[in-house]
Amino acid sequence: MKKASSVEEYIEVNAHFEEELKLLREIINSTELEETLKWSAPTYTLNGKNVVGLGAFKNHFGIWFFQGVFLKDEAKLLINAQENKTKALRQMRFESIADINKSVVLMYVKEAIENQKLGKEIKPQRNTKPVVIPKELEDAISKNKELKQAFEKLSTSCKREYCEHISEAKRETTKTKRLEKIIPMILEQKGLHDKYKNC
């Protein structure tokens, strides 16, 4: 599917729910939330924090509440799209425009705004697994003082990415190739998955 570069384009791409998305957009835009586009989807923020988002799929459309777990959900409209995976996110799903009760949707959005102002949020849990340095990288670090210092300066998540990148290779030749590729990146303090991101 084509990635949208504006909210209008997102609605255009999902023309099968055009009227419905326009109605939800109108409800959300009647509040103080700021309309943006994140992950190629309409996202509404308060002071830079994600509060709600719009989403359209093949057979349904709806609103994502980023911290929906804190909503009272008096009308029993919210679902957890990924049980046991999603902690904070909740969605309100619809199949047609007739399913949308404007005043109820607005009530939920306003409650989400108030919760955001109160600072109610579940922060994503950090990966606490220890960093296991593979032998190949360990050997390279022990022979190169500059590389050792550069590796030690990296964030834990960057160290883990590099270590797993080498460990996951099945063949020795692949491990060696990967090691050769990442050494200059480590020296430049770059992340494995984003060559422009400092670690």
N, C-alpha and C positions, 0 to 999 in steps of 0.2 A: 504494500500500500504506500502511496505517495505521502511523504512527510509534509505536514502543513507548516506554513511559515507565518500564518496569522490565524486568529480565531475565526474570521470569516471563511478562510480557506478550509479550516477544519470542518466547519458546518457544511461547506460545499462538497467536500470529500465524502461526508456522511449524509448525502442528500436524502436517503431513505428515512432519516429522522430530522430533517431540516426544521420543520415547524416546531417540533418538540424541543430541539436544542435551543432554538431562538427564544422560546418561552422560558426555559430554565435560565438562559443567559440573562434575560430581561429581569427575572426575579433576583438573581444574584447581583446584577449591576445596580439594583435599586438600593443596595446596602453600601457601606463604606469600603468594601473590599476592592482591591486593585486588580484589574484584569491583566493577565500575562499569558505567555505560552511557554510551557515547560514540558519536556519529553514529547514535543509536538502535539500537546493537548491543552485546551483552555484550563488555566489554573488561576485561582483567586487568592490573593495574599493580603495579609495585614502586617504592616511594618516588616515586609520581607519574608514573613513566615507563611508557609502554605496552609490555607484553611480548607478550601474546597476545590474540587476540579470537576470538569465535565467529561463524560466518556460516552462514546457510541460504539456499539458492536453490531454483529449481524442481526441478532434477534431482540436486543434490548439496548437501552441507553440509561444514563443515570448520573448521579452526583456522587463524587468521592468526598468523604469527610476525613481529612488526614489524621485528626485526633478524635474520630467518631466514637471511640470507646467511652469517651466522657459524656456523650449526649444521653439525655434521659430516655429518649426513644419511646415517648408515651404512645405514639400511634403504631408502634411495632413495625416500622418500615425499614430498619437497617439490617444489613446482612454482612457477615464476615466472608469475603470472597475466598479467602484461603485459610480455613480453620487450622489451628495449631501452627500457622506460619505468621500470619498478620496479627500484630498485637494491637496497634492503635487504629489502623485504617478500617473504615466501615463504608459501605455503599448503599445508596438508595436506588433501587432498580425499577425501571418502568418499561412497559411494552408498547404503550400508545399514549397519545396526548390526553386521552380521557382519564388515564391513571394519575395525572398531575393535579394535586390539590394545591393551588398557589399559596394559600395562607399557611398551610401546614409546612410546605417546603420552605417558605420564608421564615417561619418560626424556628425550624431546625438550623437554617443558615445563621440566623441571629444568635441562637444559642451557641453555635460553633464559634462565632466571633467573640462572644462574651468569654467563653472558655479560653480562647487564645489570649485575650486581654488578662485573664487571671493566671496565665502561664501554665495551664493544664496541658502537659504533654508527656508522652512516653518517648524517651530518646532511644534510638537504635542501640542495641547492645554491642559493645566492642568485642572483637575476636580476642579471647584471652589465651588461645593456644600458645604454648612456648614456641619460639623460633628454633627450628632444627636445621643447623647449617650442614648441607651435604658435604661429603668428603672432598669432592672436586673443588668446591668454593673455599672450603677450609684450607686446602693445600695452597690455593692461589693467594689467599689472604696472608697465610704465614710466610710466604716468600716475597710479599710486596707490602712494604710499610705504608706507602701512600694509599694503596687499596684498602688496607686494614683500617686506617683512620677514616677514610671516606665511608666505608661500610658501617663503622660504628656511629657515624653522624646521622645515618638514615633513620627515619621513623620506623617503629616496630612493624607497621603494616607493609612498608616498602621492603624491609629485610625479609619478611615472610614471603612476599610475592616473588622475590628473586630466588629464595631458597626452594620454594615449591616449584618454580619454573624449571629448575635443574633436576630436582628430585623426581618430578613427574615423567621425565624422559626415560624411555625404556632402554635404549641403546647407548653404549658408551660414546659412540661418535656424535650422537645427538647432544648428549650432556656436554661434550667438549665444545661443539659448535655454539651451544647456548651460552656457555661460560665465556667464550671469546666475544660474543655479541654483548653480553651484559657488563663486562669489565669497564669499557669506556662510559657506559651509562651510570654505573655506580660512582666512578670518578667525577662525573659531572653532576652528581646528586640528583639524577633524574629518576622518575618512577618507571617501572616496567611497562605499565599499560598506558601511560600518557607521557610521551617523550617531551612534552612541554611543561609537565607538572613537576615542580620541585618537591622533593621528599623531605 
